[in-house]
């Protein structure tokens, strides 16, 4: 029978580093923004462009900027808040990185297309 080799357990903070690429943060944020707006676009023939996302990772936090097109008429403030909250929650949840800020920029309002 082979001898079992054991190594002492180390605390998570001493095991090493994990680097999440900016591209990964951006993809998570873009998907979260699309999901947050899915109901607002449902039933419309006109659709907005996909969200444009940029991220900055100063130290151990991430700052996200999301540029979106929103349907009009709609509650713009509520949609922007939904995007901000969902992006912050999903980025933090998937990466374990603290989100210091999510800036939502409304690039354009898309009228019409209501079926």
C-alpha positions as CSV (number, residue, x, y, z in Angstrom):
1,X,0.0,0.0,0.0
2,X,1.3,3.4,-0.9
3,X,2.0,6.0,1.8
4,X,-0.4,8.9,1.9
5,X,1.5,12.2,1.6
6,X,-0.2,15.1,3.2
7,X,0.7,18.8,3.0
8,X,-0.3,21.3,5.6
9,X,-3.4,23.3,4.9
10,X,-2.7,27.0,4.1
11,X,-5.1,29.8,4.5
12,X,-6.7,31.0,1.3
13,X,-4.8,34.3,1.4
14,X,-1.5,32.6,1.5
15,X,-2.2,30.2,-1.4
16,X,-1.3,32.5,-4.2
17,X,-2.9,35.2,-6.5
18,X,-5.8,35.2,-8.9
19,X,-5.8,37.8,-11.7
20,X,-9.1,38.4,-13.5
21,X,-8.6,39.9,-17.0
22,X,-10.3,43.2,-17.7
23,X,-11.9,41.4,-20.6
24,X,-13.6,39.0,-18.2
25,X,-15.0,41.8,-16.1
26,X,-16.3,43.5,-19.2
27,X,-18.0,40.3,-20.5
28,X,-19.7,39.7,-17.1
29,X,-20.9,43.3,-16.9
30,X,-22.2,43.4,-20.5
31,X,-24.2,40.2,-20.0
32,X,-25.6,41.5,-16.7
33,X,-26.7,44.7,-18.4
34,X,-28.4,42.8,-21.2
35,X,-30.2,40.6,-18.6
36,X,-31.3,43.7,-16.6
37,X,-32.8,45.3,-19.8
38,X,-34.4,42.1,-21.3
39,X,-37.9,42.8,-20.0
40,X,-37.8,46.4,-21.1
41,X,-37.0,45.3,-24.7
42,X,-39.4,42.4,-24.8
43,X,-42.2,42.8,-27.3
44,X,-40.5,45.6,-29.2
45,X,-39.5,45.3,-32.9
46,X,-36.8,48.0,-32.5
47,X,-33.9,47.0,-30.4
48,X,-31.0,49.0,-29.0
49,X,-27.3,48.2,-29.6
50,X,-25.6,45.9,-27.1
51,X,-24.1,47.6,-24.0
52,X,-20.6,48.9,-24.4
53,X,-18.5,48.3,-21.3
54,X,-15.2,49.5,-20.1
55,X,-13.5,48.6,-16.8
56,X,-10.7,49.9,-14.6
57,X,-9.1,47.8,-11.9
58,X,-7.3,50.1,-9.5
59,X,-5.9,47.8,-6.9
60,X,-8.3,45.3,-5.4
61,X,-11.5,46.9,-6.7
62,X,-13.2,47.3,-10.1
63,X,-14.9,50.3,-11.6
64,X,-17.3,49.6,-14.5
65,X,-18.7,52.0,-17.1
66,X,-21.7,50.7,-19.1
67,X,-23.1,52.6,-22.1
68,X,-26.6,51.5,-23.0
69,X,-29.4,52.3,-25.3
70,X,-32.8,52.3,-23.7
71,X,-36.4,51.9,-25.0
72,X,-38.6,55.0,-24.9
73,X,-41.0,55.6,-23.4
74,X,-39.8,53.9,-20.2
75,X,-38.7,54.7,-16.7
76,X,-35.2,55.7,-17.5
77,X,-34.0,56.0,-13.9
78,X,-35.4,52.6,-12.9
79,X,-33.8,50.9,-15.9
80,X,-30.4,52.6,-15.2
81,X,-30.7,51.6,-11.5
82,X,-31.5,48.0,-12.5
83,X,-28.5,47.9,-14.8
84,X,-26.2,49.3,-12.1
85,X,-27.4,46.9,-9.4
86,X,-27.3,43.8,-11.6
87,X,-23.8,44.6,-12.9
88,X,-22.4,45.3,-9.4
89,X,-23.9,42.1,-8.1
90,X,-22.8,39.8,-10.9
91,X,-19.3,41.2,-11.2
92,X,-18.8,40.8,-7.5
93,X,-20.5,37.5,-7.3
94,X,-18.6,35.8,-10.2
95,X,-15.2,37.3,-9.5
96,X,-15.1,38.0,-5.8
97,X,-13.8,41.5,-6.6
98,X,-15.3,44.5,-4.8
99,X,-17.1,46.8,-7.2
100,X,-16.3,50.4,-6.2
101,X,-18.5,52.0,-8.8
102,X,-20.8,51.3,-11.7
103,X,-21.5,54.2,-14.0
104,X,-24.4,53.8,-16.4
105,X,-24.4,56.2,-19.4
106,X,-27.6,56.4,-21.5
107,X,-26.2,56.8,-25.0
108,X,-29.5,56.9,-26.9
109,X,-33.3,56.4,-26.4
110,X,-34.9,54.1,-29.0
111,X,-38.5,55.1,-29.8
112,X,-41.1,53.0,-31.5
113,X,-41.1,49.4,-32.2
114,X,-43.9,48.5,-29.7
115,X,-45.9,45.6,-31.0
